[in-house]
Amino acid sequence: MKVNIVLSINDNSVELSPGTIVSLEREPENPKDPNAVKAVMDGQFVGYVANSPETVLEGCSAATVVAKRLNRPEVAGINARLLSSYERPTKNEGITQVCWIAELYFIPVWDSGKDAATAATILDIGGNSTLHRETGTVVNHLPSYNDGGLVLKLEQVATEGRLAAYVYRSEQLLNPSPASAGEVQNPPDALMAALQTTATIPVTPVEVTGKRTYKVSVNLDTSHLEKFNTEMDQVVRNCVMQVRDIKERVSYLLSQSVPDPLIRAVLQSMRPLDDSAQVEKPKQLYFQTGGDTALTRAIGYYLAGKNLRLVGEKGTGKNTLISSVCWAFYQPFCRVQGNADMDKLDLMGSTTLDEKGTSFELSAFIKAIQTGYDAVLDEVNAVKPEVALILHSLADDAKSVEVPGYGLVKAHPRAHIWATMNEEYVGTSDLNDATADRFVPLYLDQQANIKGLLKERFPEIDESVLTICGTVYGKILDAVKSGRCSSGAITTRGYIDAVEASKYLPIKQTLLDNIAGRPSDRDERETIRNFINAACPA
């Protein structure tokens, strides 16, 4: 959770700047305010968190709120990362006070030991009858669901895009479209992290609390995360991200069988971002299925500072892999679509005209590399060779490029360059050897193992649905290769949406809407409809 404060600096001799990290400490002996919270940097007193109505800005928390958080047994401390400053007049004429807007990061008391790892947690369950049709059944017979009769499962709420923990009767999961029996209210971080590493978690009934609400208990084994406590603690202390965000990334990497040393290295590499930078969780994360190790290999090469070239057909997960790796590393990236019409100005920048005259504006691609973000060039083998040459000096030991009209641009040490390519589609050609040699190639298998991806995401999915999806996917893929359909007809997201909705609608209808309905070309839509009609039983 992001919490902002105003920090009043009493000693202007202290050198502070955006990005500076200070520790916040209670000062209960303060004669003016028993809720006073002071800021300390390298053991030196810096100033106080604002606490009066006149000094606390709108949207910021007062020192009293911060003090209460510091008193919580689960909070080991709070670090604040300074964002921006402003000056405020004081009662003393001619004297101004420097104030900083800061963001808080809560350092937890990390669980350790066997008792903490297996402690029972009580959960409140509830939800509306439309979405959770089995709630009434469970409430009416709650004591009968001991011994694994109820389980928790991670679900994505389609209308909101968030992840939620749903309760199911175990026997319901045998159905093609199981109905849930409620949602966990205010789920703890440990629960959400655990659910990302396993398909289901059994719960024990506790008591009925209302017509459609009840309590259950769950034993959460968090030992799989404990081994990373030291590294996760340092991420929080460095004000990179909050505990929940870190645990979510570690749980994801563990669920994909990424080795522990690589996970530790990922955590150790994390750095705070500039205020303007954002790293959003991908709608779909990359899943390593059927012996696939592309994620693990990409992380290893990334840590080694290598640039990567992902090779595979549409739908193999190239862009999903990139966004998943960047999300795991907390690294922003910029994506540029390559094509035969791209020229050097598109990739480097161009002269612009404003009220001050002419100036050179670097492209988003070059700005990203200069700033320390990742840059992605999609369909690199569709780009003219003379344009791709720009990548050479950026991707080799020089790590720089001379931009005409601007000057030398050096790549930031944290910046990586990604290139993606299809080998068999119309409009592409063999990549220049010199360009290819500057990237580590990763060949991704066709997730026409779409069946494996869907099975990984929906463990309870009916085999007949998997077969239909796999058949339709294969037909469309062949049509794309032969030129009857555009590459945009391949959509992994569409199959996920179709399967999610198939709990409530026939799979044929959800495929027609989410797969056949996506292309803009009418003939293409009709071609895909025919594939779906042929694959689905009447």
Helices and strands as residue ranges (DSSP letters): E 4-9, E 21-26, E 37-41, E 44-49, H 63-71, E 75-89, E 96-108, H 114-117, E 120-126, H 135-140, G 142-145, E 150-156, E 163-169, G 170-174, E 183-185, H 189-195, E 201-208, E 214-219, H 223-226, H 229-237, H 243-255, H 260-269, H 294-303, E 308-311, H 318-329, E 333-337, H 344-348, E 349-354, E 357-362, H 364-371, E 374-378, G 380-382, H 385-388, H 390-395, E 400-403, E 407-410, E 417-421, H 433-436, E 440-443, H 450-457, H 463-482, G 487-489, H 492-501, H 507-511, I 512-516, H 522-535
